[in-house]
Amino acid sequence: GSVQVLGGSPKFVNNTFSGSRATWGGAVALFDPVAAEFSGNVFDGSTCVNPADGNFGAAVYIDGGAVSFDGDVFTANGSTWRGAGLYGMNATVAMTGVMASGNTSQNDGGMVYLDGGGLTVAASRFDANTATTGSGAGLSVSNATLDVRNSEFTGNTAGVAGGGVRLQGAGTTVVENCVFHGNSDGSSMGAAFLLGDGPMTFRNNAVTSNSGGVGGSMTTGSLTYSTFWDNGGTDYTGFTPGTGVIQADPLYKDPAAGLFGLLVHSPCIDAGDADGSCTDPDGTVNDMGCLGGPAAMTVAPEPPSNVRFESPGGVSTLMWDASTAGDLDRYVVYKDAVASLPLGAAQVVAEVSGPATSVALEQTGGDLRVDAVQSLH
């Protein structure tokens, strides 16, 4: 491999590891690091000596210790038994803003395999990874805690179970505000396979267009406040849906282009858990999917102000001062805006393309509301 470190607190910043090769850790192998840090690195095309059992971590191998990744990219790493992007044993691993695509393992963990310790993932994307004859093409976690939030699992493929995520023998498990879309496996649990004794929180997620939804069982916890849609006829196996679960198209902006923002009348807007710990950054109820929750990267655009009726040229006209939001697409005018919350398509009386800030409209009584809509919301 390129780098091997015993102990210490090494830092790897803005490096490119391409085509590296070793039995353990083709690019980097760490043994009992105190606090290793990776930031802005690219791991591309690293491999193990061969894909047989005993070859682990085509890109990164970790044995014990604590490691963090921030904004790192893993692409096309493979020829390994487990963990093409990362293989870890008894390690505490944190990933934020990681992009992983096209990584392939022969067995479990197309991208990540962790046995023992704990894994935390936030604002990351796992796309088109493969666990050829195993499980968990995105993440495969055994005998460890797992906390995944605001992340996307798309187009991953596992030969056995859990195209997106496989979890077995786990401790505390949290999966919140994630999107599982277009994943597949051999067991009708294309999105995730979750099996363990620890408590589980699975809420505010969007599980869509997979070969199957979520399967397995956890001692405590259930699937709550999530949407399941178009999952090959099997939304959940071994789980009974709990409070707030819906079966509805989330109305993504453009899933084929990887845009999982919600269109303006999505049934997932403000449909997540109303618990204060889940509140969106703009103070509203959680939106299901990866753009909801306190860690969401986006907030609702600033609404227009000074909404009023005027009569220029004798024509009754609803007018407002422009929203300060960038990337503005249009304004939507709703009727009965107080009595009909949450708002839906039935309450729309007009849509006005920006930057216009008025529409001819008769005063008919009732409450009106004008919302700004950004082009990628």
C-alpha positions, 0 to 999 in steps of 0.5 A, spaced: 500 500 500 501 507 499 501 508 507 501 504 513 501 508 520 501 505 527 498 509 532 498 516 532 494 521 529 495 522 522 492 527 517 491 526 510 488 532 506 487 533 499 491 527 496 489 523 491 490 515 491 490 512 485 491 505 483 494 503 489 495 495 491 495 491 498 492 485 501 490 490 507 489 497 505 491 498 498 492 506 499 492 507 507 492 502 512 491 504 520 493 500 526 490 503 532 490 510 531 488 515 536 485 520 532 486 519 524 483 525 520 482 525 512 479 531 509 478 532 501 482 526 499 480 522 492 481 514 493 480 512 485 481 505 483 485 502 489 485 494 489 487 488 494 492 483 491 486 479 489 478 479 491 479 472 495 477 472 503 483 475 507 483 481 502 480 487 506 479 494 504 481 496 497 482 503 499 482 504 506 484 499 512 483 500 519 484 496 525 482 499 532 482 507 534 478 513 531 478 515 524 474 521 521 472 523 513 470 529 511 469 531 504 473 525 501 471 521 494 471 514 493 471 511 486 472 505 482 475 501 488 475 494 488 478 487 487 477 485 495 473 481 499 470 486 504 470 493 504 472 496 497 472 503 500 473 502 507 474 496 511 474 497 519 475 492 525 473 495 532 474 502 530 470 508 531 469 511 524 465 518 522 463 520 515 461 527 513 460 529 506 463 523 503 461 521 496 462 514 494 460 511 487 462 504 483 466 501 488 465 493 488 467 488 493 466 480 492 463 479 499 460 484 504 460 492 504 461 494 497 463 501 500 464 500 507 465 494 511 465 495 519 465 489 524 465 492 531 465 499 534 461 504 531 459 508 524 456 515 524 455 518 517 452 524 515 450 528 508 454 523 504 452 519 498 453 512 496 451 510 489 452 504 484 456 500 489 456 493 489 457 487 494 457 481 488 455 475 493 454 479 499 450 484 503 450 491 504 453 494 498 453 501 501 454 500 508 455 493 511 455 493 519 456 488 524 456 488 531 457 495 532 452 502 533 450 505 526 448 513 526 446 515 519 443 522 517 441 526 511 444 521 506 443 518 499 443 510 497 442 510 490 443 504 485 447 500 489 446 492 488 447 486 493 447 479 491 444 477 498 441 482 502 441 490 503 443 493 497 443 500 500 445 498 508 446 491 511 446 491 519 447 485 523 448 484 531 448 491 532 447 496 538 443 502 537 441 504 530 439 511 528 437 512 520 434 519 519 432 523 513 435 518 508 433 517 501 434 509 499 432 509 491 433 504 486 437 499 490 437 492 489 438 485 492 437 478 492 432 478 498 426 483 496 430 488 501 433 492 496 433 498 501 436 496 507 436 489 511 436 491 519 437 485 524 439 486 531 438 486 539 439 494 540 434 499 540 432 502 533 430 509 530 428 509 523 424 515 521 423 521 516 426 517 510 424 516 503 424 509 501 423 509 493 423 504 487 428 499 490 427 491 489 424 491 496 424 496 502 426 494 509 427 487 512 429 484 518 427 485 525 430 489 531 428 488 539 426 495 540 423 500 535 419 500 528 419 504 522 416 511 523 414 517 519 417 515 512 414 514 505 415 507 502 413 507 494 414 503 488 418 498 492 417 492 487 410 490 492 414 489 498 415 495 502 417 492 509 419 484 511 419 483 518 417 490 520 410 492 522 410 500 520 409 504 525 406 511 526 406 516 521 408 511 515 405 513 508 405 510 501 406 516 497 410 518 491 415 523 494 415 527 488 422 528 487 425 534 483 429 529 478 431 523 481 434 520 475 439 526 475 440 525 483 436 531 485 432 529 491 429 535 493 421 535 494 417 539 489 412 544 492 406 539 493 410 533 495 406 529 501 413 529 504 413 536 506 412 537 513 410 530 514 416 527 518 416 526 526 414 533 529 418 532 535 423 538 536 429 534 535 427 533 528 425 540 526 427 543 520 432 549 520 427 554 518 423 551 524 418 547 521 416 540 521 421 535 519 421 534 511 421 526 509 428 525 505 435 527 505 433 535 505 429 535 512 431 535 519 436 539 523 442 537 519 439 539 512 443 543 507 437 547 505 431 551 508 425 554 505 426 560 501 424 567 505 417 568 503 415 575 500 413 581 504 407 586 504 402 582 501 396 587 499 391 588 494 391 594 489 387 596 483 392 599 478 388 601 472 382 599 476 384 592 475 384 588 482 391 586 483 394 582 488 401 584 489 407 583 494 415 585 495 420 580 492 423 574 496 430 575 497 431 568 496 436 566 490 435 561 485 427 563 485 423 560 480 416 562 482 411 564 487 405 560 489 398 564 491 394 559 496 387 561 498 384 559 505 391 559 507 389 558 515 384 553 515 387 548 510 394 547 513 397 543 510 397 547 503 396 543 497 394 543 490 387 544 491 388 551 495 392 554 489 389 560 485 395 562 481 402 561 480 407 567 478 414 566 474 419 570 478 421 576 478 414 578 477 411 580 483 403 581 482 397 577 479 390 580 477 386 577 482 379 579 485 378 580 492 373 574 494 374 574 502 378 568 505 385 568 507 391 568 502 398 566 502 404 567 497 410 562 497 416 563 494 419 557 490 426 556 489 428 552 482 431 546 486 426 545 491 
